[in-house]
Amino acid sequence: MEEDVKAFLEHLAAQRKYSPNTLAAYRNDLSQLVAYLKSGGVVGEINPAEPDLSAGALAGYLRSLKERKYRPSTVARKVAAAKLFLKFMVERGRVRGDLAPLLSSPQVSKPRPSTLSVSEVRRLLAAPSKLSTSEAKRDKAMLELLYATGLRASELMALNVTDIDIRGNTVRCVSRGSKLRVIPIERHVAKMVKEYIDHVRPELLSHEDELALFLNRRGDRLTRQGFWQIVQGYADRTGLGGKVTPRSLRHSFAAHRLKSGADLESVQALLGHAHISTTKAYLQVAADS
């Protein structure tokens, strides 16, 4: 099954454009599944002629996750990975019959989205301006663009220079599932990004063929982990500490938009949510803020 897992991960990377971090999580989860099946004598592919064995093996895997005292959210993630993999196996003809229903996911209560107040956001966005380095000017553009668009950190780091339309005041983003969305930005944010592209990015650039919008000090595309560390640094500088993450800025974007009167469907489109129920989680946050 290792070759099946490899093919599955290649499929996720090529067709669904999953990030390296997501792929790594799937690889770890599925390696655990394969190891369990091997330890139980289910070697190679699951035998479609022995449904009892398949059912028993998958039920045993689920029990093993619960016995390890994983958090419900962790079990749910591992089960989701296994279900998607089994669906892929069926589509490839490696397994006959839908085995995914044999794995039941635990109920997981979704935490309320963590947001910042408008004043806290302003404090954070102002922090890079107190420094004069090229990196600080880059950071200013990144933070402003993140809060102006509600992009995921991975989406922000995946942006290329050509994804920014300065004249049209828009950002083009390829989101999960290879879906394209075009997000409008205010003129002052577009101007700030243009200043970065024209005057700051060339100072960081080390090779002319680099397409990435945001670069690290070596001139390569800034990673999601690198961006997270940058955000944490400014959070510490402003006394906001662990309250600030790239995700909390995305949450704040959504809550503040709704608070300002934006309709739910438009915020859903901006965030790239597949289901409006996901966006509805911000309604109460907006009402309380």
Residue frames relative to the residue before (quaternion, step in Angstrom):
aa qw qx qy qz dx dy dz
M 1.0000 0.0000 0.0000 0.0000 0.00 0.00 0.00
E 0.4872 0.6737 -0.4417 0.3372 3.58 1.20 -0.30
E 0.6516 0.5094 -0.3160 0.4648 3.58 1.03 -0.81
D 0.6147 0.5349 -0.3423 0.4678 3.58 1.12 -0.64
V 0.6363 0.5174 -0.3216 0.4733 3.57 1.00 -0.83
K 0.6414 0.5279 -0.3180 0.4570 3.57 0.96 -0.87
A 0.6668 0.4929 -0.2948 0.4750 3.58 0.93 -0.91
F 0.6308 0.5422 -0.3214 0.4526 3.56 1.05 -0.80
L 0.6744 0.4882 -0.2921 0.4706 3.58 0.90 -0.92
E 0.6272 0.5216 -0.3308 0.4745 3.58 1.05 -0.72
H 0.6210 0.5363 -0.3246 0.4705 3.56 1.10 -0.75
L 0.6634 0.5021 -0.3057 0.4631 3.59 0.91 -0.90
A 0.6676 0.5027 -0.3001 0.4599 3.57 1.00 -0.81
A 0.7442 0.4304 -0.2280 0.4571 3.58 0.86 -0.97
Q 0.7860 0.3581 -0.1738 0.4730 3.56 0.84 -0.98
R 0.7813 0.3187 -0.1669 0.5101 3.57 0.96 -0.81
K 0.3450 -0.7815 0.4591 0.2437 3.57 1.33 -0.09
Y 0.1856 0.7973 -0.5505 0.1636 3.59 0.96 0.82
S 0.5299 -0.6418 0.4592 0.3107 3.55 -1.11 0.73
P 0.6536 -0.5133 0.3746 0.4112 3.62 -1.20 0.40
N 0.6458 0.5263 -0.3265 0.4465 3.59 1.02 -0.75
T 0.6511 0.4997 -0.3106 0.4795 3.57 1.00 -0.81
L 0.6445 0.5208 -0.3146 0.4630 3.57 1.00 -0.84
A 0.6362 0.5261 -0.3260 0.4607 3.57 1.02 -0.79
A 0.6406 0.5180 -0.3216 0.4668 3.59 1.02 -0.80
Y 0.6471 0.5047 -0.3122 0.4786 3.59 0.98 -0.85
R 0.6388 0.5361 -0.3294 0.4428 3.58 0.95 -0.87
N 0.6706 0.4968 -0.2966 0.4641 3.58 0.91 -0.91
D 0.6768 0.5023 -0.2968 0.4488 3.57 0.89 -0.95
L 0.7103 0.4544 -0.2666 0.4668 3.57 0.91 -0.91
S 0.5720 0.5596 -0.3813 0.4629 3.59 1.16 -0.49
Q 0.6344 0.5204 -0.3191 0.4743 3.56 1.09 -0.75
L 0.6363 0.5238 -0.3217 0.4661 3.59 1.02 -0.80
V 0.6756 0.4934 -0.2943 0.4621 3.58 0.85 -0.98
A 0.6392 0.5269 -0.3258 0.4556 3.59 0.96 -0.86
Y 0.6518 0.5073 -0.3216 0.4629 3.59 0.98 -0.81
L 0.6680 0.5030 -0.3071 0.4544 3.59 0.88 -0.93
K 0.6425 0.5141 -0.3233 0.4673 3.58 1.03 -0.75
S 0.6601 0.5141 -0.3125 0.4497 3.57 0.95 -0.85
G 0.6998 0.4455 -0.2644 0.4919 3.56 1.20 -0.53
G 0.6209 -0.5828 0.3353 0.4030 3.56 1.25 0.19
V 0.5465 0.5751 -0.4187 0.4419 3.58 1.25 0.12
V 0.0279 0.8322 -0.5485 0.0760 3.56 0.12 1.30
G 0.7858 0.2463 -0.2101 0.5270 3.56 -1.01 0.80
E 0.7820 -0.2766 0.2086 0.5182 3.57 -0.96 -0.80
I 0.5493 -0.5722 0.4800 0.3748 3.56 -1.23 0.45
N 0.4137 -0.7409 0.4770 0.2289 3.57 -0.74 1.04
P 0.3262 -0.7793 0.4961 0.2005 3.62 -0.41 1.15
A 0.6188 0.5564 -0.3486 0.4314 3.59 1.21 -0.37
E 0.7291 0.3512 -0.2199 0.5448 3.58 1.26 -0.15
P 0.1056 -0.8480 0.5166 0.0530 3.60 0.45 1.20
D 0.6071 0.5544 -0.3702 0.4324 3.59 1.07 -0.63
L 0.6394 0.5189 -0.3146 0.4722 3.55 1.02 -0.86
S 0.6525 0.5118 -0.3106 0.4647 3.56 0.95 -0.88
A 0.6693 0.4931 -0.3000 0.4679 3.54 0.89 -0.94
G 0.6751 0.5023 -0.2987 0.4503 3.55 0.92 -0.90
A 0.6507 0.5240 -0.3180 0.4482 3.56 0.98 -0.85
L 0.6933 0.4694 -0.2824 0.4683 3.57 0.89 -0.91
A 0.6291 0.5169 -0.3346 0.4745 3.57 1.05 -0.73
G 0.6447 0.5209 -0.3153 0.4622 3.55 1.04 -0.78
Y 0.6202 0.5356 -0.3396 0.4617 3.57 1.04 -0.75
L 0.6512 0.5131 -0.3133 0.4632 3.56 0.96 -0.87
R 0.6417 0.5149 -0.3200 0.4698 3.60 1.00 -0.81
S 0.6477 0.5329 -0.3255 0.4364 3.57 0.97 -0.85
L 0.6246 0.5306 -0.3401 0.4612 3.59 1.06 -0.68
K 0.6781 0.4881 -0.2897 0.4669 3.55 0.96 -0.88
E 0.6464 0.5316 -0.3176 0.4457 3.58 1.06 -0.77
R 0.6449 0.5211 -0.3183 0.4596 3.58 1.17 -0.51
K 0.4253 -0.7434 0.4268 0.2904 3.57 1.34 0.09
Y 0.2215 0.7636 -0.5654 0.2194 3.56 1.02 0.80
R 0.5501 -0.5716 0.4781 0.3770 3.56 -1.19 0.44
P 0.6316 -0.5489 0.3766 0.3975 3.61 -1.09 0.60
S 0.6416 0.5301 -0.3318 0.4442 3.59 1.01 -0.77
T 0.6431 0.5126 -0.3187 0.4713 3.59 1.08 -0.72
V 0.6380 0.5111 -0.3191 0.4795 3.58 0.99 -0.85
A 0.6446 0.5306 -0.3185 0.4489 3.58 0.95 -0.90
R 0.6506 0.5141 -0.3165 0.4607 3.59 0.99 -0.81
K 0.6741 0.4938 -0.2924 0.4650 3.58 0.93 -0.92
V 0.6388 0.5114 -0.3192 0.4780 3.58 1.04 -0.76
A 0.6351 0.5294 -0.3263 0.4581 3.59 0.99 -0.83
A 0.6422 0.5158 -0.3169 0.4702 3.58 1.00 -0.83
A 0.6649 0.5068 -0.3001 0.4593 3.58 0.94 -0.91
K 0.6496 0.5236 -0.3184 0.4500 3.60 0.95 -0.84
L 0.6681 0.4963 -0.3003 0.4660 3.55 0.91 -0.91
F 0.6383 0.5237 -0.3138 0.4690 3.56 1.06 -0.78
L 0.6611 0.5041 -0.3079 0.4626 3.60 0.92 -0.87
K 0.6154 0.5327 -0.3399 0.4711 3.58 1.06 -0.73
F 0.6350 0.5256 -0.3110 0.4731 3.56 1.02 -0.85
M 0.6440 0.5286 -0.3134 0.4557 3.58 1.00 -0.85
V 0.6355 0.5177 -0.3230 0.4731 3.58 1.04 -0.79
E 0.6668 0.5181 -0.2980 0.4451 3.57 0.91 -0.95
R 0.6963 0.4516 -0.2654 0.4906 3.59 1.12 -0.66
G 0.5041 -0.6683 0.4169 0.3543 3.57 1.24 -0.11
R 0.4376 0.7000 -0.4530 0.3366 3.58 1.25 0.31
V 0.7729 0.1385 -0.0714 0.6151 3.56 1.19 -0.54
R 0.2547 -0.7513 0.5867 0.1629 3.58 -1.00 0.80
G 0.7693 0.3035 -0.2463 0.5054 3.53 -0.91 0.89
D 0.4783 -0.6792 0.4853 0.2726 3.53 -1.12 0.71
L 0.1553 -0.8207 0.5476 0.0505 3.55 -0.43 1.25
A 0.4783 0.7169 -0.4195 0.2851 3.57 1.22 -0.42
P 0.6486 0.5308 -0.3507 0.4178 3.67 0.89 -0.76
L 0.5624 0.6070 -0.3920 0.4020 3.60 1.21 -0.32
L 0.6905 0.4018 -0.2627 0.5410 3.56 1.27 -0.29
S 0.1111 -0.7999 0.5883 0.0405 3.57 -0.55 1.15
S 0.3337 -0.7579 0.5333 0.1725 3.54 -0.89 0.98
P 0.4787 -0.6714 0.4742 0.3087 3.61 -0.95 0.77
Q 0.5493 -0.5856 0.4747 0.3605 3.54 -1.22 0.47
V 0.0589 -0.7942 0.6048 0.0016 3.55 -0.84 1.00
S 0.3007 -0.7465 0.5650 0.1818 3.55 -0.72 1.06
K 0.3544 -0.7531 0.5180 0.1971 3.54 -0.73 1.08
P 0.4180 -0.7091 0.5007 0.2678 3.58 -0.78 0.95
R 0.5706 -0.5782 0.4557 0.3640 3.53 -1.18 0.59
P 0.5345 -0.6399 0.4364 0.3383 3.62 -0.89 0.88
S 0.3452 -0.7367 0.5491 0.1910 3.56 -0.92 0.96
T 0.0078 -0.8203 0.5703 -0.0432 3.57 -0.71 1.08
L 0.3900 -0.6681 0.5786 0.2584 3.51 -1.39 0.25
S 0.5086 -0.5900 0.5084 0.3671 3.54 -1.23 0.36
V 0.6634 -0.4913 0.3699 0.4262 3.58 -1.25 0.31
S 0.6601 0.5086 -0.3136 0.4554 3.58 0.95 -0.83
E 0.6385 0.5156 -0.3282 0.4677 3.59 1.05 -0.71
V 0.6261 0.5251 -0.3331 0.4705 3.57 1.03 -0.77
R 0.6508 0.5171 -0.3177 0.4562 3.57 0.92 -0.89
R 0.6364 0.5310 -0.3239 0.4562 3.56 1.01 -0.82
L 0.6665 0.4988 -0.2986 0.4667 3.55 0.96 -0.88
L 0.6859 0.4969 -0.2895 0.4459 3.58 0.86 -0.94
A 0.6598 0.5124 -0.3056 0.4568 3.57 1.16 -0.56
A 0.5207 0.6983 -0.3938 0.2936 3.59 1.16 -0.54
P 0.6842 0.4849 -0.3283 0.4347 3.67 0.79 -0.82
S 0.5904 0.6053 -0.3638 0.3908 3.59 1.13 -0.59
K 0.6110 0.5641 -0.3484 0.4326 3.58 1.23 -0.37
L 0.6851 0.4022 -0.2647 0.5466 3.57 1.34 -0.12
S 0.3389 -0.7830 0.4957 0.1621 3.59 -1.09 0.63
T 0.4631 0.6986 -0.4426 0.3187 3.60 1.23 0.13
S 0.6402 -0.5090 0.4045 0.4092 3.56 -1.29 0.32
E 0.6350 0.5375 -0.3293 0.4465 3.56 1.03 -0.79
A 0.6496 0.5154 -0.3193 0.4587 3.59 0.99 -0.81
K 0.6433 0.5059 -0.3210 0.4766 3.59 1.02 -0.76
R 0.6137 0.5230 -0.3321 0.4894 3.56 1.10 -0.69
D 0.6567 0.5257 -0.3074 0.4449 3.56 0.91 -0.93
K 0.6139 0.5494 -0.3382 0.4549 3.56 1.03 -0.79
A 0.6752 0.4862 -0.2902 0.4727 3.57 0.89 -0.95
M 0.6486 0.5292 -0.3191 0.4443 3.60 0.97 -0.83
L 0.6961 0.4770 -0.2813 0.4570 3.56 0.80 -1.01
E 0.6429 0.5172 -0.3209 0.4650 3.57 0.97 -0.85
L 0.6821 0.4879 -0.2927 0.4594 3.57 0.91 -0.91
L 0.6277 0.5378 -0.3385 0.4496 3.59 1.01 -0.76
Y 0.7096 0.4440 -0.2681 0.4770 3.58 0.83 -0.95
A 0.6559 0.5227 -0.3125 0.4459 3.60 1.11 -0.60
T 0.7802 0.3449 -0.1616 0.4962 3.58 1.16 -0.55
G 0.3360 -0.7469 0.5075 0.2677 3.59 1.10 -0.59
L 0.2865 0.7792 -0.5095 0.2262 3.58 1.17 0.48
R 0.4913 -0.5776 0.5461 0.3561 3.52 -1.27 0.39
A 0.6272 -0.5476 0.3840 0.3990 3.59 -1.14 0.56
S 0.6516 0.5162 -0.3196 0.4548 3.59 0.96 -0.83
E 0.6455 0.5132 -0.3161 0.4690 3.58 1.06 -0.73
L 0.6328 0.5314 -0.3242 0.4606 3.57 1.02 -0.82
M 0.6989 0.4671 -0.2713 0.4688 3.57 0.91 -0.92
A 0.6530 0.5204 -0.3104 0.4544 3.61 1.18 -0.48
L 0.4857 0.6844 -0.4335 0.3283 3.60 1.23 -0.22
N 0.2170 -0.7270 0.6365 0.1386 3.51 -1.21 0.73
V 0.6776 -0.4814 0.3506 0.4314 3.57 -1.23 0.35
T 0.6732 0.5209 -0.2933 0.4353 3.58 1.00 -0.82
D 0.5818 0.5838 -0.3774 0.4222 3.61 1.23 -0.16
I 0.6499 0.4929 -0.3114 0.4876 3.58 1.27 -0.20
D 0.1180 -0.7713 0.6236 0.0473 3.56 -0.75 1.09
I 0.2557 -0.8099 0.5109 0.1331 3.55 -0.07 1.30
R 0.6794 0.4906 -0.2980 0.4570 3.59 0.88 -0.89
G 0.7420 0.4012 -0.2236 0.4884 3.55 0.97 -0.84
N 0.3331 -0.7696 0.4796 0.2582 3.58 1.33 -0.14
T 0.5491 0.5890 -0.4138 0.4247 3.56 0.83 1.01
V 0.2380 -0.7212 0.6308 0.1592 3.52 -1.37 0.38
R 0.2338 -0.7646 0.5870 0.1273 3.56 -0.89 0.95
C 0.0063 -0.8192 0.5698 -0.0649 3.55 -0.72 1.10
V 0.2437 -0.7271 0.6225 0.1564 3.55 -1.04 0.85
S 0.1551 -0.8288 0.5356 0.0459 3.55 -0.39 1.26
R 0.7806 -0.3189 0.2382 0.4818 3.56 -1.31 -0.16
G 0.7859 0.2606 -0.2197 0.5159 3.53 -0.98 0.86
S 0.5033 -0.6851 0.3907 0.3530 3.58 1.30 0.39
K 0.3834 0.7155 -0.4934 0.3124 3.57 1.10 0.65
L 0.3175 -0.7530 0.5514 0.1676 3.54 -0.89 0.99
R 0.0495 0.7733 -0.6321 0.0059 3.55 -0.97 0.82
V 0.2479 -0.7539 0.5966 0.1194 3.54 -1.10 0.81
I 0.1299 -0.8269 0.5471 0.0068 3.54 -0.55 1.23
P 0.3494 -0.7361 0.5347 0.2239 3.60 -0.75 0.98
I 0.1096 -0.7753 0.6180 0.0700 3.56 -1.14 0.64
E 0.5675 -0.6001 0.4359 0.3576 3.54 -1.16 0.56
R 0.6666 -0.5507 0.3367 0.3728 3.51 -1.18 0.68
H 0.6726 0.5071 -0.3253 0.4298 3.61 0.88 -0.83
V 0.6252 0.5158 -0.3401 0.4769 3.59 1.15 -0.58
A 0.6332 0.5228 -0.3250 0.4692 3.58 0.99 -0.83
K 0.6454 0.5191 -0.3144 0.4639 3.56 1.00 -0.83
M 0.6472 0.5218 -0.3147 0.4581 3.58 0.99 -0.83
V 0.6570 0.4949 -0.3050 0.4800 3.58 0.99 -0.84
K 0.6255 0.5318 -0.3357 0.4618 3.59 1.04 -0.74
E 0.6273 0.5284 -0.3312 0.4665 3.58 1.00 -0.80
Y 0.6402 0.5166 -0.3184 0.4710 3.54 1.01 -0.81
I 0.6777 0.5011 -0.2941 0.4508 3.59 0.86 -0.99
D 0.7253 0.4639 -0.2468 0.4448 3.57 0.89 -0.95
H 0.8422 0.2503 -0.0757 0.4714 3.58 0.87 -0.94
V 0.7424 0.4030 -0.2279 0.4842 3.60 1.03 -0.67
R 0.6492 0.5413 -0.3239 0.4249 3.57 0.85 -0.95
P 0.6399 0.5242 -0.3525 0.4377 3.66 0.90 -0.74
E 0.6278 0.5379 -0.3394 0.4486 3.60 1.12 -0.57
L 0.7018 0.4395 -0.2532 0.5002 3.58 1.18 -0.58
L 0.5738 0.6401 -0.3608 0.3618 3.56 1.18 -0.63
S 0.1296 -0.8060 0.5745 0.0602 3.58 -0.89 0.95
H 0.7835 0.1074 -0.0963 0.6044 3.61 1.20 -0.36
E 0.5322 -0.7096 0.3803 0.2620 3.52 -0.76 1.16
D 0.6744 0.5107 -0.3105 0.4335 3.60 1.10 -0.50
E 0.4462 0.6835 -0.4603 0.3491 3.61 1.26 0.11
L 0.2564 -0.8039 0.5264 0.1046 3.58 -0.73 1.12
A 0.5173 0.6906 -0.4036 0.3043 3.57 1.17 -0.56
L 0.4800 -0.6597 0.4992 0.2920 3.54 -1.08 0.77
F 0.8070 0.2055 -0.0920 0.5460 3.57 0.73 -1.04
L 0.1479 -0.8240 0.5469 0.0057 3.53 -0.69 1.22
N 0.4101 -0.6667 0.5521 0.2873 3.54 -1.22 0.49
R 0.7302 -0.4481 0.2763 0.4354 3.59 -1.23 0.03
R 0.6409 0.4994 -0.3303 0.4803 3.59 1.26 -0.23
G 0.5562 -0.6337 0.3759 0.3843 3.55 1.29 -0.06
D 0.5618 0.5805 -0.3912 0.4408 3.58 1.28 0.22
R 0.6745 -0.4645 0.3671 0.4411 3.55 -1.29 0.21
L 0.4400 -0.6815 0.5198 0.2677 3.55 -0.89 0.95
T 0.3649 -0.7451 0.5178 0.2087 3.58 -0.91 0.89
R 0.6529 -0.5031 0.3908 0.4097 3.54 -1.30 0.30
Q 0.6479 0.5121 -0.3215 0.4632 3.57 1.00 -0.80
G 0.6382 0.5266 -0.3211 0.4607 3.56 1.02 -0.81
F 0.6509 0.5084 -0.3113 0.4701 3.56 1.00 -0.82
W 0.6209 0.5458 -0.3395 0.4487 3.57 0.99 -0.83
Q 0.6632 0.5032 -0.3030 0.4638 3.58 0.94 -0.86
I 0.6209 0.5365 -0.3354 0.4627 3.57 1.07 -0.74
V 0.6557 0.5073 -0.3080 0.4668 3.57 0.91 -0.92
Q 0.6541 0.5140 -0.3149 0.4570 3.58 0.95 -0.85
G 0.6189 0.5569 -0.3377 0.4390 3.56 1.05 -0.74
Y 0.6989 0.4426 -0.2717 0.4918 3.57 0.91 -0.87
A 0.5852 0.5605 -0.3692 0.4550 3.58 1.13 -0.59
D 0.6607 0.4934 -0.3005 0.4793 3.58 0.98 -0.84
R 0.6449 0.5390 -0.3197 0.4375 3.59 0.98 -0.83
T 0.7485 0.3997 -0.2020 0.4890 3.55 1.05 -0.81
G 0.5288 -0.6599 0.3990 0.3547 3.58 1.26 0.06
L 0.5084 0.6554 -0.4205 0.3677 3.58 1.24 0.29
G 0.2454 -0.8439 0.4559 0.1406 3.55 1.33 -0.21
G 0.8505 -0.1785 0.1447 0.4732 3.52 -1.09 -0.83
K 0.4767 0.6809 -0.4376 0.3431 3.57 1.24 -0.03
V 0.7342 0.4188 -0.2098 0.4915 3.56 1.17 -0.64
T 0.1338 0.7291 -0.6636 0.1009 3.53 -0.98 1.01
P 0.6571 -0.4716 0.3702 0.4570 3.61 -1.18 0.20
R 0.6496 0.5212 -0.3238 0.4489 3.59 1.02 -0.75
S 0.6502 0.5085 -0.3359 0.4536 3.60 0.97 -0.75
L 0.6097 0.5231 -0.3560 0.4774 3.61 1.14 -0.50
R 0.6223 0.5168 -0.3311 0.4858 3.59 1.07 -0.71
H 0.6414 0.5093 -0.3162 0.4788 3.58 0.98 -0.85
S 0.6550 0.5220 -0.3112 0.4490 3.58 0.95 -0.89
F 0.5950 0.5636 -0.3473 0.4557 3.57 1.04 -0.79
A 0.6961 0.4809 -0.2749 0.4567 3.57 0.83 -1.03
A 0.6872 0.4887 -0.2892 0.4531 3.58 0.82 -0.99
H 0.6818 0.4860 -0.2949 0.4604 3.59 0.92 -0.87
R 0.6084 0.5387 -0.3508 0.4654 3.60 1.09 -0.64
L 0.6764 0.4802 -0.2914 0.4764 3.56 0.89 -0.93
K 0.6277 0.5418 -0.3226 0.4564 3.57 1.03 -0.81
S 0.6981 0.4671 -0.2610 0.4758 3.58 1.09 -0.74
G 0.6732 -0.5419 0.2842 0.4152 3.58 1.26 0.10
A 0.4225 0.6941 -0.4840 0.3247 3.61 1.21 0.10
D 0.4458 -0.6914 0.4900 0.2881 3.59 -1.03 0.72
L 0.6760 -0.5463 0.3319 0.3666 3.52 -1.21 0.66
E 0.6651 0.5261 -0.3124 0.4280 3.59 0.93 -0.89
S 0.6608 0.5000 -0.3211 0.4585 3.60 0.97 -0.77
V 0.6419 0.4993 -0.3248 0.4828 3.59 1.03 -0.74
Q 0.5988 0.5528 -0.3527 0.4599 3.59 1.05 -0.72
A 0.6731 0.4969 -0.2924 0.4632 3.58 0.92 -0.93
L 0.6551 0.5192 -0.3132 0.4507 3.58 0.96 -0.85
L 0.7118 0.4530 -0.2499 0.4752 3.58 0.99 -0.86
G 0.4011 -0.7274 0.4703 0.2981 3.57 1.18 -0.45
H 0.3155 0.7553 -0.5124 0.2595 3.58 1.13 0.62
A 0.4255 -0.6988 0.5143 0.2571 3.58 -0.93 0.87
H 0.7911 0.1999 -0.0876 0.5714 3.58 1.07 -0.76
I 0.4867 -0.6902 0.4538 0.2841 3.55 -0.88 0.94
S 0.5291 0.6262 -0.4129 0.3969 3.60 1.19 -0.39
T 0.6033 0.5511 -0.3519 0.4566 3.58 1.13 -0.62
T 0.6791 0.4888 -0.2822 0.4693 3.56 0.98 -0.87
K 0.5996 0.5979 -0.3576 0.3940 3.59 1.07 -0.69
A 0.5377 0.6377 -0.3989 0.3811 3.58 1.20 -0.45
Y 0.6679 0.5163 -0.2995 0.4445 3.59 1.17 -0.52
L 0.4944 0.6896 -0.4259 0.3142 3.59 1.22 -0.33
Q 0.6957 0.4565 -0.2788 0.4795 3.59 0.85 -0.96
V 0.6060 0.5461 -0.3498 0.4606 3.58 1.07 -0.71
A 0.6645 0.5008 -0.2990 0.4671 3.56 0.95 -0.90
A 0.6559 0.5213 -0.3120 0.4480 3.57 1.00 -0.82
D 0.7199 0.4499 -0.2442 0.4688 3.58 1.05 -0.78
S 0.6216 0.5809 -0.3462 0.3953 3.58 1.18 -0.47
